[in-house]
Amino acid sequence: MPPVASQTSQPPPRRPAPPRPGGGGPEVKTQRPEKRYTPEELMAMMRSGQLGTQAPGGPGSRPGGAPGSRPGLSGRPAGATGGPGAPRPGMPGANPLLRRPATGAPAAPGSAPVAPTPEEEEDRKGKAGAARLGTPADRAGRRAKRNERATERRVTSPMPAATLLNETDDDGRRSRGGRKGSRGGHRAAVVPARKSHAQIEPPINVRSLSEAIGIRANDLIKRMMNSMGLQVNINANLEEESAVMLAMEFGVELEVIHERTAEDDLLEAWEPDEAEVLNQVPRPPVITILGHVDHGKTSLLDRIRKSNVVSGESGGITQHIGAYQVEHEGKLLTFVDTPGHEAFTAMRARGANVTDIVVLVVAADDGVMPQTQEAIAHAKAADVPIVIALNKIDLPNVNLNKIYGELSQQDLAPEEYGGDTPVVKTSAVTGQGIPELLEMLGIVAELRCEILATPSRPATGTCLEASISEGRGVVATVLVQDGTLKVGDVMVCGDGFGRVRALFDDKGNSVTEAGPSMPVEVSGLDEVPTAGEKFGVVEDVSRAREIAETRRLRTRGVALGERQAVTLENLYSKMAEQKLKSLNLILKTDVQGSLEALIKELEKLENPEVPIRVLLKGVGGISESDILLADASQAIVIGFRVAPEDRAVTLADEKKIDIRRYDIIYQVTDEIKKAVEGLLVPEIKEVHLGRAVVRQAFKISKVGTVAGCFVTQGSIERAAKARIIREGREIYKGSLEALKRFKDDVKEVREGFECGIKIANFDDLKTDDVIEAYRIDVIRRTL
Ligand SMILES: Nc1nc2c(ncn2[C@@H]2O[C@H](COP(=O)(O)OP(=O)(O)OP(=O)(O)O)[C@@H](O)[C@H]2O)c(=O)[nH]1
């Protein structure tokens, strides 16, 4: 489990450290400016000469350069120099940010385009502005519309003034008809600039996201409506991943910052570190017995227990604790003593996957029955290998061919039939086949090389059952899954915590410790945990109390109805939240023909990125067991011309499982197609924009390094991401913080022009560095 609530496989970094390539490259120092400078401040610096008054040999000057001279131009591309109209790079002391090209003369053929003078720029802007203004009637019409919109916002918007003003620069100018480059100091203080990188702390809603990334809330809402089909208001909560993706669609890299909690530390400590992984050794496999009613699950479990108790202590079992270990040829096997897929799946629904191998009991006189199919679906949904115990083999008239055929139809072709499913013929009555079954389980465990644990680490595991016992307080049977649990350890289990007072094994013997895969009864917890809850050992009681108290608060929150299961509508956000990588379906139809037709249609929607997993398919009504499976596997139940049973409806209501009922096949595929399209992870494409070479770098106190650059290819955009290349190696990756032409902030500078560039959080720009600009496009895909 990741240590943060984001459900991502990795906790998001606190604050990304700038990459330091290879160790051997030049040291890259980055620093966050004390204050993000405004274009006005930057210009003031430039005007006051701070940008152009480098001391001889100071930052930006090149070794060997004349004092005060401009750095050399070796990086300047051919064709960029010369020509009367070209920028004049060699002027001593010139500042490329302020420098203007000579005017009046036409550009020589092949020379760089001539950058306009400020006067020309003003002139051009004036004309463009006039063209935009249109006739007086046009202007009046626009004014009326503006007023109307403003009134509407005043009346209906719950947004505070600051949020209403929370517009991107462009939007703000448009909606107010303001002048480009307006120096309205007041407004500049309120409107957050669109950012290329932003941080946010959960919980995230549209308002806080808008404020964090500098994009108008309305634009976010519109985008959610258009691209995700979500209708939300400004206070709508957003899943972290949805917020990150939404921000990305506006070109903003959003980092979700989590406050670290004791729970995070605990979850992190539960994951073995590298050294612990190296010390892993095989542990006994944990086995669960599933199968159809009356096929002999309990009899088989009893038989195994009686004939193979650890150390041959036959009859020594005095206590039933929900799981037990048997020994076969010197190797231990752990059996979970709650047969039936309901218990197995209920456990999974709580996030506990304790089982390594499933024994599927099939009565030889009966064959594959409805609950056998369900059990297969549950085992497959849990991704657990299946060993078949063909039980009641002692009975006469067993038709092996029929049963093997039925198993093959369930994708469980027996090894005897050339398949890869082990089948062991057993009899719980005579004991026939029990040693062979245990041996087979040992072999499967060995082949499943992930059945490992590190006995030396603090214990983690799962509660199998718990109750309050008179005189002993809370008594819980836990299965140690990793590490070793010892008397005296402080443990947290579910909402409870406490110091382990005593441990008893499956035969009721007091033990001082329990290693991996050992079921053990624990006393000492202060609250009764629920079966399926994880436990872990923590360093001290105060830490344990802190975690338990937070969990109790959270439990109360969950009890208030926070839990939300997967539906076709929320599939998209659920995927983000829970790392769902497949659309899990349970299909129930009226007749076999509809089932086949439906599966055929669904196959057409197959996509390697979003596999559609049909966990269970069958003919007949939607049962309680289907709902349980849906709950445990985050699946959606599709009923085609069938109804759910009453108990299934109640359970689905309780678990908030999405049951979809249809009469026409295309309706099913249509809705699923839409949901799957929502699930498709958008394609992230990097689009190269252009390159600029640094001609001179200027260090400005409290601002950082601003570089005078020349665009050698393509164009540089203000919203671009940037890579800094030095001597052919990428030394930094980030984004632009400012892009200027003369005194103006600009959105784009084309090839052949000079510009001033400030890279966000990077102040090590040097002459001849190449700034490569690129954009990240998020492409939402359809099937
Ligand atoms: N002949 C024969 N009978 C068996 C065998 N295994 C179980 N039985 C009988 O089958 C019946 C059902 O056995 P259980 O062990 O209760 O079956 P189950 O699968 O646990 O049943 P539920 O708990 O109701 O799901 C009992 O009467 C058993 O005696 C076997 O190998 N051979």
Ligand as a Chemical Component Dictionary entry (heavy atoms), coordinates in Angstrom:
data_LIG
# 
_chem_comp.id                   LIG 
_chem_comp.type                 NON-POLYMER 
_chem_comp.pdbx_formal_charge   0 
_chem_comp.three_letter_code    LIG 
# 
loop_
_chem_comp_atom.comp_id 
_chem_comp_atom.atom_id 
_chem_comp_atom.alt_atom_id 
_chem_comp_atom.type_symbol 
_chem_comp_atom.charge 
_chem_comp_atom.model_Cartn_x 
_chem_comp_atom.model_Cartn_y 
_chem_comp_atom.model_Cartn_z 
_chem_comp_atom.pdbx_ordinal 
LIG N1  N1  N 0 -19.113 -40.519 0.024  1  
LIG C1  C1  C 0 -18.577 -39.344 0.353  2  
LIG N2  N2  N 0 -19.291 -38.462 1.028  3  
LIG C2  C2  C 0 -18.747 -37.302 1.362  4  
LIG C3  C3  C 0 -17.408 -36.986 1.028  5  
LIG N3  N3  N 0 -17.121 -35.725 1.480  6  
LIG C4  C4  C 0 -18.240 -35.291 2.079  7  
LIG N4  N4  N 0 -19.202 -36.217 2.015  8  
LIG C5  C5  C 0 -20.549 -36.079 2.499  9  
LIG O1  O1  O 0 -21.190 -35.029 1.807  10 
LIG C6  C6  C 0 -22.048 -34.306 2.682  11 
LIG C7  C7  C 0 -21.697 -32.844 2.682  12 
LIG O2  O2  O 0 -20.410 -32.673 3.202  13 
LIG P1  P1  P 0 -19.913 -31.319 3.809  14 
LIG O3  O3  O 0 -18.498 -31.504 4.181  15 
LIG O4  O4  O 0 -20.852 -30.839 4.843  16 
LIG O5  O5  O 0 -20.043 -30.423 2.526  17 
LIG P2  P2  P 0 -19.854 -28.875 2.447  18 
LIG O6  O6  O 0 -19.375 -28.610 1.070  19 
LIG O7  O7  O 0 -18.957 -28.410 3.538  20 
LIG O8  O8  O 0 -21.305 -28.367 2.627  21 
LIG P3  P3  P 0 -21.807 -26.898 3.043  22 
LIG O9  O9  O 0 -21.037 -26.522 4.262  23 
LIG O10 O10 O 0 -23.260 -27.100 3.292  24 
LIG O11 O11 O 0 -21.517 -26.034 1.878  25 
LIG C8  C8  C 0 -21.860 -34.926 4.055  26 
LIG O12 O12 O 0 -22.918 -35.831 4.294  27 
LIG C9  C9  C 0 -20.570 -35.671 3.950  28 
LIG O13 O13 O 0 -20.499 -36.798 4.777  29 
LIG C10 C10 C 0 -16.667 -37.974 0.334  30 
LIG O14 O14 O 0 -15.512 -37.805 -0.024 31 
LIG N5  N5  N 0 -17.305 -39.123 0.016  32 
# 
loop_
_chem_comp_bond.comp_id 
_chem_comp_bond.atom_id_1 
_chem_comp_bond.atom_id_2 
_chem_comp_bond.value_order 
_chem_comp_bond.pdbx_ordinal 
LIG N1  C1  SING 1  
LIG C1  N2  DOUB 2  
LIG C1  N5  SING 3  
LIG N2  C2  SING 4  
LIG C2  C3  DOUB 5  
LIG C2  N4  SING 6  
LIG C3  N3  SING 7  
LIG C3  C10 SING 8  
LIG N3  C4  DOUB 9  
LIG C4  N4  SING 10 
LIG N4  C5  SING 11 
LIG C5  O1  SING 12 
LIG C5  C9  SING 13 
LIG O1  C6  SING 14 
LIG C6  C7  SING 15 
LIG C6  C8  SING 16 
LIG C7  O2  SING 17 
LIG O2  P1  SING 18 
LIG P1  O3  DOUB 19 
LIG P1  O4  SING 20 
LIG P1  O5  SING 21 
LIG O5  P2  SING 22 
LIG P2  O6  DOUB 23 
LIG P2  O7  SING 24 
LIG P2  O8  SING 25 
LIG O8  P3  SING 26 
LIG P3  O9  DOUB 27 
LIG P3  O10 SING 28 
LIG P3  O11 SING 29 
LIG C8  O12 SING 30 
LIG C8  C9  SING 31 
LIG C9  O13 SING 32 
LIG C10 O14 DOUB 33 
LIG C10 N5  SING 34 
# 
